[in-house]
Amino acid sequence: MSHILTRLDAVLPADLAHERGPTFGSRKKSPCMAQTLEGSLARLKKQMLIKELEEGYSAAREQGLALCKDFGDVDLEGWGERY
């Protein structure tokens, strides 16, 4: 986390704001909110990366299958003669 701080105003549902008290005790609101936001952002980034990887592998799969089909006849050429 950066050591440079920025002030933000946040509006939260009342029940969520009140629930923070018993959960985090006497901790100040800012560190609590920063930690929660960091965790949420990390999960969102991971979900986005997983989605990008799935899309990339899917596209590569289609290209790989097309290449196999194009070169299918020559892949096994000569195998019957040597083996």
C-alpha positions in Angstrom: 0.0 0.0 0.0 1.2 3.5 -0.9 2.3 5.8 1.9 0.7 8.8 0.1 -2.8 9.3 1.4 -5.9 10.7 -0.3 -9.0 11.7 1.5 -12.3 10.2 0.1 -15.8 10.7 1.2 -17.9 7.5 1.2 -21.6 6.9 1.6 -22.4 3.5 3.0 -25.7 1.8 4.0 -26.3 2.5 7.7 -26.4 -1.2 8.7 -23.1 -1.8 7.0 -21.5 1.2 8.7 -22.8 0.1 12.1 -21.7 -3.5 11.6 -18.1 -2.3 11.2 -17.9 -1.3 14.9 -18.3 -4.8 16.5 -16.3 -6.5 13.8 -13.2 -4.3 13.9 -13.5 -3.0 17.4 -11.7 0.3 18.1 -9.8 0.4 14.8 -10.2 3.6 12.9 -12.4 3.6 9.9 -9.8 4.5 7.3 -7.5 1.5 7.8 -10.5 -0.8 8.0 -11.9 0.5 4.7 -8.5 0.5 3.0 -8.0 -3.1 3.9 -11.4 -4.1 2.7 -11.0 -2.2 -0.5 -7.6 -3.8 -1.2 -9.1 -7.3 -0.7 -12.0 -6.5 -3.0 -9.8 -5.1 -5.7 -7.4 -8.0 -5.5 -10.4 -10.4 -6.0 -11.7 -8.4 -8.9 -8.3 -8.3 -10.6 -7.9 -12.0 -10.2 -11.4 -12.6 -11.7 -10.6 -10.4 -14.7 -7.2 -12.2 -15.2 -8.9 -15.6 -15.1 -11.5 -14.4 -17.7 -8.8 -13.1 -20.0 -6.8 -16.3 -19.7 -9.9 -18.4 -20.4 -10.6 -16.3 -23.5 -7.0 -16.5 -24.6 -6.8 -20.3 -24.2 -10.1 -20.7 -26.0 -8.8 -18.7 -29.0 -5.5 -20.6 -29.0 -7.4 -23.9 -28.8 -9.4 -23.1 -31.9 -6.2 -22.1 -33.7 -4.5 -25.2 -32.6 -7.3 -27.4 -33.8 -7.3 -25.7 -37.1 -3.6 -26.3 -37.5 -4.0 -29.9 -36.6 -6.7 -30.3 -39.2 -4.6 -28.5 -41.9 -1.5 -30.7 -41.2 -3.3 -33.9 -40.2 -2.4 -35.7 -43.4 1.4 -35.0 -43.1 1.7 -35.5 -39.4 1.7 -39.3 -39.7 3.3 -39.4 -43.1 6.0 -42.2 -43.2 5.1 -43.7 -39.8 3.8 -46.9 -41.3 7.0 -47.4 -43.2 9.4 -47.0 -40.1 7.2 -48.4 -37.3 
